């Protein structure tokens, strides 16, 4: 009997094709609460639930896998064949499985590609996903109103203390300042016009100069008492005087608080005197200590204990000569980032907005308005419409949208979305990477 060699050859090829088709394949996927950041030959995987972090560098196999996973089209799910599973890839798979950052399953267990969601911020439809800027050129007044929550108002510039911090501390944190030889102050009508009908704002910070030298302090306080905003009045402790009528008026509103700045050299007798004076009033008091070196902390801690101070905040101050103090106490470390465990919400915010500046405006006593006091003014009170000023910052501003992924050297760092937002200390020190993380 003659054999049909051609038919047998075709059958063998079909069997070989079926065997190849039946070769095992797998689905590799990451969970939607996992953050990936890839920069050239370095990559980071961060689990926002348990804070576990993995770094990869120079390993092209793993970087290729991560780039595939991070691709929008793949949605954190890719297929791997048996021959793809090198020793390095198997180790990588074990790492993400052991930290509950992802999983690896036989593709035969599913009829198709598993459904997975890559974490993305839920943006307003009017915002462009690539630039995080509004697609339209201007927002209506009722749309923009929600973008102002905090207003810092410098009601005057008069002060007689001549402190060494006067012209620089206010650019690092909320602090009083006196500038210019001419005495100027905002009128109550200016302040009324600024706040008139503004329902979304929830906090006002009232500063100077020395606010006690404001010519119509009682009238201003009475007006502000009728507003539902939280009002914080900020004052250098050296300027404190027991103005009884004003303190009584301040005490009448539960939304008022008095904040006292205390800097070195400490005048302990003044601090003790004001503490004893303020005990007479049912008023929220906060003490803000300005710190420039390690020894300051030792003295402050003793003072807090001796005077039994409860509500206290510390503000490091960069004086141009104490960079080492900042390096050892303020600069962020990788360990501190891991311990902080930034959430997915934190990461999204860090990629889009600067939460330290966002929704804030500062009005100086000369009427100029800023989104951040370290940047150019957006307009002038009485001349420019506040809604136009907010639109200007949203669409073209440099403060609210100043994030690490857009500045050097942070934009090249795989940790840039985990780090805290750019602060005013960066502007004071003139470098963005206030950290000990190697790029």
C-alpha positions, 0 to 999 in steps of 0.5 A: 500500500502506497503511503501519502507522504504529502498528507502525512507532512501536512498532518505533522505540521498541523500537530506542531502548530497545535502544540505551539498554540497550546504552549502555556501563556500567562497574564501579568497584571498590577493592582489599580492601587499601584503607582509606576514611575519610569525615568530612562533606565530607572523605574519605581513601583509603589504600593499605595496600600501597604507602602511597599516600594521596589526600584529597578535600574539598568535591567532592560528586561524588567524595564521593558515589562514595566513600560508595557504594563504602564502603556495606556492601551494595556491597562496594567495587564500584559501577556507573557509566554513561557519563553519570556520567563527568565530568572530576572522576570520570575524574580520580579513577578515574585516581588510584586506578588509577595508585596500584593502589588500584582499577580500572575495567572495562567491565561487558560483560566480566562476566556480573554484578557482580564479587565483591570483599571490603570489608576488615573485622576478623575478630572473635570471634563473641561481639563486636558489630560495631558497638560492638566490645564483647562481646554477653554480660555475662561470660566464663568464666575459661578464655576471659578468661585470654588477655586478660592478657599484661603485669602491672606490679607496684609492690612498694613505695612507699619511696624517699628521692630526692624526684625532681621526676618522682616523682608524674607520670612513672609516669603517662606511661611505666613509671617508679618512684614513691613516694607517701604518707607511710606505708611500704607494700609488697605481701606475697609472698603477695599476689604469689603469689595474683596470679600463681598458675596464670596461664599466659597472662601473658608479662611482669612489670615489677617496680617501686617506690619503690626495689625494693632497699628491699623487705623480702623482695627475695631471697625474691621474686626466688627465687620469680619465678626459678621462673616462666617469665615474662619479668621486668624489674626497674626501678630509679632509677639513683640507688638502685643499690647493688651488692647482690651476692647479689641480682645473682647471683640475678638473673643465674641466670635468663635471663628476668630483666633490670635496667632503670635509669632515668636522669634529669637532672641527670645524676650521671655518677660514679654512672652510671660506677660502676654500669656498672663494677659490672654488668660482673661479672654476666651480666645483661641491662641496659637504660638508660632516659633521661628527656628534657625538652628538646633539650639533654638529647639532646645530653648523653645522646648524648655520654654513650652514646658515652663509656660505650659504652652499647648497650641504650638507650631514650629517654622524653620527659617532659612537665613541664607547661612543655615543650609546645613540645618535644613539638610539635617532637619528639613530635607526629605529622605527616602525613608521618610517618604516610605514612612509617610505612605503617600496615598493614590490621592496624594500622588494624583494631586502632586502630579496636577497641582501644588496643594500648598499654593492651590486656592490661595491668594495673598493681598498685600497692603499696596493692593497687589494680589499674588497666587504665591508671594514668590511669583509675579502679581496677578493684578491689583485690588480695585483695578482688576476683577477678582474672577479675572485674576483667578482665571489668569492663575488657572490658565497661565499662572506659575504657582498653583500648577508648579509641580515637581514633574515640570522642574529640574532636577525633580522631573528626572526622579522616579520619586517626584510624585511621592515627594511633598509639593514644592514649598516656599523654602525651595524658592528661598534656597533656590533649588527644588530638590530639598532632599537626600534622594539620589537621582 
